């Protein structure tokens, strides 16, 4: 890696404010160099982080965290912020076990004012921070940075509405990295925007309003009349510029070039002088400064390690997501009442091919998981079978909609839960470990967990053609192992034996069969013969099948990639107790994710750390003897 003299000179965030404009420009180049180099080795969110480097420099030039607080929506664009707020020397550990998180994290730094990872939360969080500051008599500023994609989430507008209604002194920066500056804005509009966002204008405007409102009887009507004239004139000359933010009570400035540090600093300085909420609309380019990412930003949103000279090379390796993609095309062509729904993640959830073949039956609702699920409920009511594809971690956002709008009405909706289980390097906000616990608590739910591609394909068709109520199919990130690929597909959804044995039963969920089979092989060499059972269906449980499978067994170990204290193992144990089978077991051990946030790290490391790998299973079985 090349030397980075300007970056190396930054010892604390306040140092950024002392830089000249030329040094700021050089700093932006150095930051891009470091980020591209590190992400190419560790993987991560590249394009979004490269797009906000100038904004980050401008923010730290005008605000002084932690006294001033900056909230990054989603947070995958905060790499430059981390580098400038004391984590440069640890940045090589980005997304590694025990290293720098890929997202802002309060426990990591005092400069991370709020932990994030999911979309559309920044305005609400920032407003909470601001109101708490006011109650404490703290005069620090609060800034929320939100992208145009995150703005499609309904929660963002709940926060904007509350902020505007009570005229809070919050600064919101809308980072628009997809929409170009509207050509219809023109010179006159730019001149008026410059006037309306100048310190002199703000001061004069405030004085005139206070003067008019102080005049008895006629002052308030005159002030209202002037506001009406201003609004009408603004609408006339800015027909194509969004004014919804002003309707919500914000003073709206922009759009501005988000890579012009001098301009950004000026607008941020002005925002601090305004009494009331401000929204600054900036336009940035995802992947800025790295040509390969500029040309194809979607391919560089979230990446694994790659050769930074050659760039990201698409893999033709089969994965569960690609299996889902081909299955959906086949199922959609076979069943004309099947529709597909996603929340701004068409490509990453594998629905691009479905859209290509059945465009009229595909719906991308934006970053709005709650809306996606309730809309699906509406479509199910009118005779369609919706397949809603979400990452497991994002399905949490639609818990109420799944329960209230789908389950309680017993509507037939299929939920495809990608990235279920231990995901890895994205850390605690992106682990798909909570879906089992959620689904177990809901009525009219079927929860399926395939161990390989063939099972996923079969279960998806079963969910569409034979399932009732909410049918969720959870499957992991990545691919299947060679051992799992040899397991044949089975009709139905009940549990089945993968390996015979009478000493101990190991019950595995989904691809945890890999660890269970490996443990059984090790134990077999020690003279302990294990019956490995593929659970397949988490809920409802076929208790007759489980009575037959466990009738001659006295020791059981369950292994699942979900929260162990509220997961399949405990659920099965309670059901066995209801069936008066509990007393037959000398040992019943449940293994899974512990009841604490699961940090970043590769899957192998996390499995070992959570005592969920084959060696841990072996240890548990040996301790029974």
VOGU-3710 file (C-alpha; in Angstrom, 3 decimals, decimal comma):
1> xxxxxxxxxx> 0,000/0,000/0,000  1,269/3,490/-0,847  2,075/6,097/1,779  -0,823/8,300/2,874  0,724/11,403/4,467  -2,487/13,395/4,897  -4,447/10,473/6,353  -1,524/9,562/8,603  -1,524/13,124/9,951  -5,124/12,796/11,182
11> xxxxxxxxxx> -4,815/11,850/14,838  -8,321/12,924/15,853  -11,447/13,957/13,905  -10,938/17,646/14,690  -7,753/17,573/12,598  -9,852/17,341/9,440  -11,192/20,865/9,993  -7,635/22,240/9,894  -6,916/20,952/6,396  -6,725/23,214/3,346
21> xxxxxxxxxx> -9,003/22,502/0,393  -6,056/21,032/-1,494  -5,230/18,740/1,418  -8,882/17,727/1,615  -8,721/16,754/-2,047  -5,574/14,707/-1,445  -7,159/13,130/1,622  -10,128/11,984/-0,454  -7,729/10,242/-2,864  -5,868/8,573/-0,008
31> xxxxxxxxxx> -9,074/7,368/1,596  -10,205/5,820/-1,682  -6,860/4,069/-2,030  -7,042/2,595/1,476  -10,681/1,531/1,177  -10,265/-0,157/-2,213  -7,136/-1,933/-1,011  -8,700/-3,216/2,200  -12,072/-4,242/0,733  -10,313/-6,095/-2,070
41> xxxxxxxxxx> -8,667/-8,223/0,650  -11,445/-8,508/3,248  -14,588/-8,003/1,211  -17,206/-5,466/2,196  -19,381/-2,647/0,937  -17,276/-0,777/-1,570  -19,296/1,380/-3,978  -21,362/3,131/-1,311  -18,301/3,936/0,829  -16,413/5,417/-2,118
51> xxxxxxxxxx> -19,387/7,645/-2,910  -19,475/9,556/0,391  -15,802/10,326/0,997  -16,092/14,056/0,261  -19,248/14,240/2,348  -17,439/12,572/5,247  -14,584/15,070/5,053  -17,056/17,966/4,923  -19,020/16,627/7,904  -15,916/16,317/10,059
61> xxxxxxxxxx> -14,809/19,787/8,966  -18,054/21,395/10,181  -19,112/19,161/13,064  -17,175/17,846/16,061  -18,232/14,378/17,141  -18,896/13,010/19,668  -20,329/16,354/20,895  -22,059/16,595/17,537  -23,596/13,290/16,510  -23,739/11,832/13,018
71> xxxxxxxxxx> -26,039/8,912/12,202  -25,340/6,953/9,022  -28,404/5,202/7,645  -27,680/1,483/7,056  -24,021/2,318/7,766  -22,244/0,326/5,072  -20,941/3,645/3,679  -19,084/4,603/6,854  -15,607/3,233/6,075  -14,091/6,690/5,509
81> xxxxxxxxxx> -15,708/7,878/8,741  -14,090/4,974/10,608  -10,683/5,794/9,117  -10,960/9,426/10,216  -12,256/8,697/13,707  -9,430/6,736/15,246  -9,628/3,336/13,562  -7,036/3,712/10,810  -4,516/1,453/12,506  -7,116/-1,279/13,028
91> xxxxxxxxxx> -8,747/-0,940/9,607  -6,916/-4,013/8,298  -9,176/-6,077/10,605  -12,345/-4,809/8,868  -15,117/-7,448/9,072  -12,799/-9,975/10,700  -13,534/-11,819/13,945  -12,771/-9,381/16,773  -11,932/-6,628/14,284  -13,464/-3,393/13,012
101> xxxxxxxxxx> -17,162/-3,795/12,255  -18,471/-3,209/8,759  -21,128/-0,932/10,247  -21,172/1,820/12,907  -21,192/0,213/16,338  -21,489/2,082/19,621  -19,337/-0,367/21,569  -16,525/0,093/19,040  -16,068/3,866/19,218  -17,418/6,946/20,968
111> xxxxxxxxxx> -17,682/8,483/17,511  -20,296/5,921/16,434  -23,298/7,657/17,913  -25,805/4,959/16,977  -25,466/1,334/15,896  -27,012/0,629/12,502  -27,181/-2,049/9,810  -30,775/-2,037/8,606  -32,246/0,642/6,395  -34,376/3,750/6,979
121> xxxxxxxxxx> -33,652/4,187/10,700  -31,383/7,248/10,702  -33,934/10,058/10,938  -35,804/8,474/13,847  -32,579/7,662/15,689  -31,151/11,130/15,064  -34,346/12,771/16,276  -34,156/10,719/19,460  -30,551/11,766/19,980  -31,473/15,412/19,410
131> xxxxxxxxxx> -34,427/15,415/21,794  -32,311/13,760/24,482  -29,646/16,432/23,993  -32,250/19,169/24,435  -33,526/17,601/27,640  -29,960/17,490/29,010  -29,153/21,047/27,938  -26,580/19,792/25,410  -26,164/22,212/22,481  -24,527/19,690/20,142
141> xxxxxxxxxx> -25,831/19,272/16,600  -27,274/16,041/15,180  -27,041/15,004/11,530  -28,716/12,081/9,769  -27,262/10,848/6,472  -29,788/8,838/4,472  -29,617/7,466/0,945  -32,273/7,718/-1,733  -32,794/3,966/-1,454  -33,308/4,113/2,305
151> xxxxxxxxxx> -35,763/6,940/1,760  -38,145/4,404/0,181  -38,634/2,836/3,615  -41,734/4,035/5,416  -39,937/4,519/8,724  -37,872/7,294/7,159  -41,028/9,282/6,497  -42,340/8,628/9,995  -39,171/10,266/11,303  -39,354/13,141/8,824
161> xxxxxxxxxx> -42,994/13,775/9,668  -42,338/13,904/13,417  -39,268/16,114/12,964  -41,036/18,569/10,684  -44,216/18,731/12,714  -42,372/19,853/15,836  -39,796/21,911/13,892  -36,782/20,242/15,467  -33,282/21,548/14,644  -32,226/18,412/12,820
171> xxxxxxxxxx> -30,069/18,321/9,687  -30,872/15,513/7,252  -28,556/14,862/4,322  -30,177/13,022/1,439  -27,374/11,191/-0,369  -28,786/10,630/-3,843  -26,437/8,305/-5,678  -28,733/7,195/-8,491  -30,519/10,298/-9,738  -28,649/12,874/-11,807
181> xxxxxxxxxx> -29,165/16,610/-11,192  -32,378/17,709/-12,898  -31,536/19,784/-16,010  -34,761/21,745/-15,586  -33,477/23,406/-12,418  -31,739/26,137/-14,437  -29,768/29,246/-13,537  -32,638/31,177/-11,948  -33,488/28,332/-9,623  -29,839/27,936/-8,631
191> xxxxxxxxxx> -29,613/31,646/-7,905  -32,732/31,550/-5,751  -31,491/28,438/-3,967  -28,244/30,265/-3,243  -30,186/33,224/-1,881  -32,537/31,101/0,217  -29,651/29,150/1,736  -27,449/32,121/2,618  -26,876/33,281/6,182  -28,082/36,765/5,318
201> xxxxxxxxxx> -31,340/35,453/3,882  -31,995/33,236/6,897  -31,368/36,089/9,340  -33,533/38,578/7,418  -36,302/36,008/6,960  -36,384/35,255/10,689  -36,423/38,963/11,637  -39,238/39,794/9,201  -41,343/36,877/10,407  -40,868/37,876/14,058
211> xxxxxxxxxx> -41,714/41,507/13,218  -44,879/40,613/11,309  -46,126/38,170/13,919  -45,745/40,865/16,583  -48,174/43,229/14,792  -51,628/42,908/16,370  -54,487/41,637/14,191  -52,892/42,015/10,748  -49,375/40,627/11,320  -50,186/36,931/11,229
221> xxxxxxxxxx> -52,391/37,126/8,060  -49,644/39,099/6,262  -47,034/36,469/7,225  -49,301/33,702/5,933  -49,861/35,620/2,679  -46,101/36,042/2,123  -45,569/32,322/2,709  -48,284/31,555/0,154  -46,638/33,828/-2,437  -43,220/32,239/-1,788
231> xxxxxxxxxx> -44,624/28,710/-2,105  -46,486/29,491/-5,333  -43,390/31,105/-6,872  -41,232/28,161/-5,811  -43,633/25,675/-7,385  -43,703/27,703/-10,615  -39,946/27,824/-11,132  -39,104/24,425/-9,626  -41,803/22,185/-11,021  -39,524/19,162/-11,320
241> xxxxxxxxxx> -37,752/19,482/-7,981  -39,312/17,487/-5,125  -41,018/19,719/-2,579  -42,412/16,978/-0,359  -39,730/17,717/2,228  -40,869/21,331/2,533  -44,436/20,101/2,845  -43,215/18,011/5,791  -41,779/21,126/7,442  -38,141/21,032/6,291
251> xxxxxxxxxx> -36,164/23,754/4,598  -34,964/21,987/1,471  -31,675/22,872/-0,239  -30,318/21,223/-3,326  -29,577/19,232/-5,221  -25,843/19,923/-4,865  -22,701/18,193/-6,084  -21,859/15,729/-3,318  -18,207/15,567/-4,347  -17,543/19,308/-4,030
261> xxxxxxxxxx> -16,043/19,632/-0,552  -16,040/23,448/-0,504  -19,708/23,586/-1,472  -20,655/20,894/1,039  -18,847/22,677/3,855  -20,643/25,917/3,028  -24,091/24,279/3,065  -23,373/22,407/6,285  -22,164/25,599/7,947  -25,369/27,362/6,913
271> xxxxxxxxxx> -27,540/24,487/8,184  -26,252/25,106/11,705  -27,621/28,663/11,585  -31,165/27,646/10,695  -33,841/27,393/13,332  -35,780/24,280/12,363  -35,197/21,110/10,350  -33,087/21,214/7,195  -32,774/18,698/4,379  -29,703/19,007/2,158
281> xxxxxxxxxx> -30,013/17,041/-1,064  -26,661/16,001/-2,551  -25,931/13,942/-5,642  -23,025/11,490/-5,483  -21,636/8,729/-7,657  -21,419/5,227/-6,205  -17,950/3,805/-6,648  -16,454/7,279/-7,143  -12,733/7,127/-7,928  -12,579/3,411/-8,744
291> xxxxxxxxxx> -13,542/3,100/-12,429  -14,657/-0,523/-12,242  -17,119/0,317/-9,452  -18,286/3,493/-11,194  -19,157/1,496/-14,307  -21,053/-1,199/-12,434  -21,898/0,005/-8,922  -24,390/-2,763/-8,179  -21,658/-5,389/-8,644  -19,514/-3,549/-6,076
301> xxxxxxxxxx> -22,195/-2,911/-3,462  -21,241/-5,859/-1,294  -18,274/-7,904/-2,452  -16,061/-10,767/-1,384  -12,297/-10,419/-1,675  -11,158/-9,655/-5,229  -8,174/-8,624/-7,343  -8,335/-4,834/-7,331  -6,592/-4,625/-10,703  -8,940/-7,065/-12,435
311> xxxxxxxxxx> -12,020/-6,263/-10,374  -14,866/-8,522/-9,300  -15,208/-11,597/-11,502  -18,743/-13,067/-11,484  -18,750/-16,614/-10,154  -20,539/-19,407/-11,984  -20,495/-21,533/-8,837  -23,903/-22,802/-7,779  -25,388/-21,368/-4,567  -28,651/-21,683/-2,689
321> xxxxxxxxxx> -29,675/-18,278/-4,059  -29,043/-19,406/-7,643  -30,979/-22,593/-6,951  -33,889/-20,499/-5,673  -33,647/-18,376/-8,815  -33,966/-21,301/-11,220  -36,661/-22,933/-9,073  -38,753/-19,778/-9,111  -38,638/-19,591/-12,911  -39,705/-23,225/-13,186
331> xxxxxxxxxx> -42,450/-22,873/-10,578  -43,672/-19,565/-11,988  -44,025/-21,075/-15,464  -45,862/-24,074/-14,036  -48,244/-22,152/-11,757  -49,722/-19,039/-13,346  -51,085/-17,725/-10,034  -47,591/-17,428/-8,512  -46,213/-13,899/-8,116  -42,793/-12,847/-6,826
341> xxxxxxxxxx> -42,110/-9,934/-4,484  -38,856/-8,447/-3,193  -37,793/-5,367/-1,232  -35,221/-3,573/-3,419  -33,072/-6,709/-3,717  -34,104/-8,325/-6,991  -30,649/-9,491/-8,034  -29,296/-10,453/-4,626  -32,367/-12,539/-3,773  -32,262/-14,267/-7,155
351> xxxxxxxxxx> -35,458/-12,898/-8,711  -33,901/-11,209/-11,759  -34,570/-14,257/-13,933  -38,181/-14,479/-12,759  -38,674/-10,846/-13,742  -37,058/-11,509/-17,115  -39,527/-14,283/-17,910  -42,640/-13,080/-16,025  -42,313/-9,321/-15,680  -46,004/-8,678/-15,035
361> xxxxxxxxxx> -45,942/-11,025/-12,036  -42,883/-9,478/-10,414  -43,045/-6,645/-7,875  -40,128/-4,751/-6,313  -41,586/-2,544/-3,584  -38,380/-0,769/-2,512  -36,858/-1,032/0,946  -40,208/-1,727/2,547  -40,410/-5,238/3,957  -43,534/-4,433/5,965
371> xxxxxxxxxx> -45,342/-3,258/2,850  -44,090/-6,279/0,888  -45,628/-8,773/3,319  -48,966/-7,000/3,758  -49,245/-6,444/-0,002  -48,618/-10,172/-0,397  -51,464/-10,812/2,041  -53,737/-8,694/-0,127  -52,741/-10,591/-3,264  -53,288/-13,914/-1,480
381> xxxxxxxxxx> -56,766/-12,781/-0,493  -57,587/-12,303/-4,171  -56,385/-15,699/-5,302  -52,668/-15,387/-6,005  -49,799/-17,208/-4,303  -47,130/-14,623/-3,473  -43,517/-15,680/-2,923  -41,814/-12,944/-0,893  -38,024/-13,176/-1,072  -36,213/-11,510/1,836
391> xxxxxxxxxx> -32,950/-11,939/3,664  -33,676/-13,546/7,016  -32,306/-10,549/8,920  -34,610/-8,165/7,037  -37,674/-10,345/7,580  -37,469/-9,246/11,214  -38,708/-5,857/10,036  -42,026/-7,403/9,005  -42,754/-9,426/12,142  -46,081/-7,728/12,836
401> xxxxxxxxxx> -47,194/-7,993/9,228  -46,420/-11,718/9,135  -48,332/-12,292/12,361  -51,218/-9,861/12,015  -51,860/-9,731/8,282  -50,887/-13,236/7,160  -50,943/-15,732/10,021  -54,004/-14,566/11,942  -55,974/-14,557/8,682  -54,408/-17,885/7,640
411> xxxxxxxxxx> -53,516/-16,567/4,182  -51,336/-18,575/1,843  -48,088/-16,639/1,463  -44,681/-18,189/0,797  -41,677/-16,555/2,449  -38,258/-17,335/0,968  -35,689/-16,569/3,662  -32,256/-16,194/2,094  -29,073/-15,815/4,200  -30,662/-17,753/7,071
421> xxxxxxxxxx> -28,412/-18,869/9,898  -24,845/-17,717/10,531  -23,954/-15,353/7,702  -20,521/-14,164/8,769  -18,544/-11,018/8,114  -21,380/-8,471/8,081  -21,742/-8,965/11,812  -24,511/-8,871/14,367  -27,059/-6,847/12,370  -27,006/-9,270/9,443
431> xxxxxxxxxx> -26,932/-12,723/11,026  -30,048/-14,690/10,064  -30,446/-16,366/13,429  -33,796/-15,083/14,667  -36,274/-16,411/12,098  -36,818/-19,782/13,795  -37,741/-18,143/17,089  -40,108/-15,743/15,333  -41,896/-18,399/13,323  -42,301/-20,850/16,180
441> xxxxxxxxxx> -44,322/-18,256/18,070  -46,841/-17,720/15,245  -50,003/-19,713/14,411  -50,713/-21,164/10,956  -47,021/-21,364/10,071  -45,009/-24,022/8,302  -41,236/-23,538/8,569  -39,001/-25,640/6,308  -35,212/-25,953/6,279  -33,643/-27,799/3,302
451> xxxxxxxxxx> -30,157/-29,293/3,580  -29,265/-29,079/-0,135  -30,327/-27,644/-3,494  -32,580/-30,537/-4,455  -34,466/-30,220/-1,185  -34,820/-26,462/-1,626  -36,327/-26,922/-5,078  -38,748/-29,579/-3,824  -39,743/-27,620/-0,731  -40,439/-24,454/-2,714
461> xxxxxxxxxx> -42,829/-26,316/-4,983  -44,457/-27,990/-1,991  -44,863/-24,569/-0,366  -46,655/-23,264/-3,458  -48,710/-26,292/-4,449  -49,513/-27,994/-1,143  -48,756/-25,540/1,638  -51,344/-23,659/3,683  -51,055/-20,416/5,595  -47,612/-18,835/5,881
471> xxxxxxxxxx> -44,977/-21,224/4,534  -41,406/-20,079/5,164  -38,415/-21,786/3,564  -35,095/-20,823/5,144  -31,801/-21,440/3,370  -28,231/-20,235/3,862  -25,815/-17,997/2,055  -23,351/-19,788/-0,196  -23,422/-23,366/-1,402  -23,820/-26,966/-0,341
481> xxxxxxxxxx> -20,947/-29,271/0,525  -20,166/-32,425/-1,437  -21,503/-34,546/1,426  -24,856/-32,753/1,396  -25,154/-32,892/-2,388  -25,284/-36,685/-2,179  -28,391/-36,674/0,015  -31,347/-37,599/-2,223  -34,498/-35,528/-2,473  -37,484/-36,827/-0,531
491> xxxxxxxxxx> -41,198/-36,303/-1,088  -43,133/-34,659/1,697  -41,660/-32,486/4,427  -41,258/-34,829/7,400  -37,986/-35,745/9,162  -35,763/-38,484/7,719  -32,723/-40,529/8,756  -29,419/-39,664/7,062  -27,276/-42,181/8,975  -28,278/-45,164/11,084
501> xxxxxxxxxx> -27,172/-45,706/14,683  -28,691/-46,651/18,050  -26,484/-45,012/20,683  -27,230/-41,326/20,185  -29,533/-39,343/17,894  -28,151/-36,146/16,352  -30,939/-33,957/14,980  -29,708/-31,412/12,464  -31,421/-28,439/10,874  -30,675/-27,566/7,242
511> xxxxxxxxxx> -26,993/-27,452/6,311  -26,034/-28,156/9,922  -26,339/-31,753/8,676  -22,766/-31,214/7,464  -21,496/-30,853/11,040  -23,762/-33,642/12,311  -22,540/-36,173/9,720  -18,909/-35,256/10,338  -19,392/-35,652/14,093  -21,099/-39,012/13,574
521> xxxxxxxxxx> -18,127/-40,241/11,530  -15,677/-39,226/14,283  -17,826/-40,860/16,970  -18,190/-44,033/14,943  -14,419/-44,457/15,126  -14,746/-44,236/18,904  -17,368/-46,976/18,986  -20,375/-44,667/19,390  -22,944/-45,114/16,632  -25,113/-42,086/15,950
531> xxxxxxxxxx> -28,435/-41,823/14,200  -28,339/-38,572/12,219  -31,803/-37,163/11,490  -32,510/-34,350/9,062  -35,282/-32,282/10,700  -36,534/-30,690/7,426  -39,729/-29,249/8,962  -39,292/-27,121/12,086  -42,986/-26,437/12,521  -45,487/-28,044/12,692
541> xxxxxxxxxx> -43,924/-31,161/14,163  -45,118/-34,587/13,036  -45,107/-36,144/16,482  -45,944/-39,621/15,203  -42,859/-39,490/13,001  -40,709/-38,255/15,867  -42,053/-40,990/18,160  -40,993/-43,589/15,617  -37,572/-42,017/15,014  -36,702/-41,569/18,704
551> xxxxxxxxxx> -38,596/-44,457/20,313  -35,466/-46,510/21,010  -33,125/-43,589/21,751  -32,108/-42,347/25,209  -29,601/-39,626/24,276  -30,313/-36,746/21,891  -28,318/-33,777/20,569  -29,986/-31,119/18,435  -27,952/-28,702/16,314  -29,408/-25,609/14,611
561> xxxxxxxxxx> -28,119/-22,304/13,216  -30,523/-20,177/15,209  -31,010/-18,929/18,764  -30,786/-22,060/20,897  -32,919/-20,896/23,847  -35,965/-20,253/21,669  -35,374/-22,549/18,727  -36,205/-25,946/17,318  -34,484/-28,033/20,013  -36,357/-26,464/22,893
571> xxxxxxxxxx> -39,594/-26,513/20,895  -39,233/-30,240/20,174  -38,375/-30,938/23,795  -41,556/-29,240/25,012  -43,637/-31,165/22,475  -42,041/-34,470/23,528  -42,866/-33,625/27,116  -46,477/-33,085/26,092  -46,365/-36,563/24,500  -45,047/-38,083/27,756
581> xxxxxxxxxx> -41,788/-39,061/26,015  -39,455/-36,819/27,991  -38,714/-39,317/30,763  -37,197/-41,832/28,335  -34,221/-39,538/27,656  -31,160/-39,652/29,882  -29,622/-36,774/27,931  -31,224/-34,130/25,729  -28,747/-31,431/24,647  -29,628/-28,494/22,422
591> xxxxxxxxxx> -26,853/-26,718/20,513  -27,185/-23,430/18,670  -26,390/-19,743/18,807  -26,091/-18,293/22,308  -28,343/-15,534/23,551  -26,013/-12,629/22,743  -25,199/-10,617/19,609  -23,250/-12,705/17,109  -20,256/-10,699/15,947  -18,545/-10,652/12,559
601> xxxxxxxxxx> -16,321/-13,494/11,455  -16,140/-16,288/8,910  -18,659/-19,099/9,312  -16,081/-21,685/10,403  -14,780/-19,433/13,173  -18,248/-18,544/14,398  -19,408/-22,169/14,445  -16,416/-23,092/16,577  -16,819/-20,079/18,844  -20,511/-20,895/19,411
611> xxxxxxxxxx> -19,715/-24,585/20,076  -21,713/-25,626/17,034  -19,068/-27,356/14,903  -18,505/-31,095/14,552  -15,856/-31,149/17,302  -18,276/-29,512/19,743  -20,962/-32,080/18,929  -18,442/-34,845/19,566  -17,509/-33,310/22,926  -21,168/-33,163/23,975
621> xxxxx> -21,769/-36,802/23,057  -18,618/-37,971/24,828  -19,638/-36,072/27,965  -22,806/-38,167/28,104  -20,870/-41,380/28,639
//
